């Protein structure tokens, strides 16, 4: 389940992310933005991976790595638990 901090993030279509709680801003690539959007609506890891594979035609190993990297980054920023 997405944390409140993650759910509060403001996302733009260009990958600009604003955290209204801290005032911090971030930039995400298309894949990162897709992952965060799906996390915000409480999609499971499996749902996220399948959604991105079908949308971007990437292989599952690549998206598994991207997903894991994003979770690590979000956790380090205190946005995911």
BELGIKA-V569593 format. One record per residue. N is the residue number from 1. SS is DSSP state (2 for helix, 1 for strand, 0 for the rest). PHI is phi in degrees with one decimal (999 if undefined). NEAR is the number of other ideal C-beta (glycine too) atoms within 10 Angstrom. Layout:
n	ss	phi	near
N	SS	PHI	NEAR
N	SS	PHI	NEAR
This chain:
n	ss	phi	near
1	0	999	7
2	0	-68.3	19
3	0	-73.2	15
4	2	-61.7	8
5	2	-60.5	17
6	2	-68.3	19
7	2	-65.1	13
8	0	-82.3	15
9	0	-61.9	20
10	1	-97.4	10
11	1	-116.4	15
12	0	-104.9	11
13	0	-66.6	7
14	0	-90.9	9
15	0	97.9	15
16	1	-77.3	13
17	1	-123.6	17
18	1	-122.3	15
19	0	-100.3	17
20	0	-68.1	10
21	0	-70.9	12
22	0	-107.3	12
23	0	85.4	7
24	0	-73.5	12
25	1	-123.5	10
26	1	-141.2	17
27	1	-126.4	11
28	0	-118.5	19
29	0	-80.2	10
30	2	-58.2	13
31	2	-66.3	19
32	2	-60.1	19
33	2	-62.9	19
34	2	-62.6	19
35	2	-62.1	25
36	2	-63.3	22
37	2	-58.8	15
38	2	-72.5	19
39	2	-63.3	24
40	2	-61.0	15
41	0	-104.1	9
42	0	62.1	11
43	0	-72.9	16
44	0	-76.7	10
45	2	-55.0	14
46	2	-62.4	8
47	2	-61.6	12
48	2	-63.9	20
49	2	-62.0	19
50	2	-63.7	14
51	2	-61.8	16
52	2	-71.9	21
53	2	-59.3	14
54	2	-72.1	9
55	2	-79.9	11
56	2	-110.1	13
57	0	53.0	7
58	0	-107.6	15
59	0	-81.7	8
60	2	-64.5	12
61	2	-63.1	8
62	2	-65.3	13
63	2	-71.0	20
64	2	-59.3	13
65	2	-65.0	10
66	2	-60.6	20
67	2	-62.7	20
68	2	-60.5	11
69	2	-61.3	13
70	2	-65.7	20
71	2	-61.9	14
72	2	-61.1	11
73	2	-63.7	14
74	2	-64.1	22
75	2	-65.1	12
76	2	-63.2	9
77	0	-84.6	14
78	0	76.8	13
79	0	-101.4	24
80	0	-142.6	17
81	0	-122.1	10
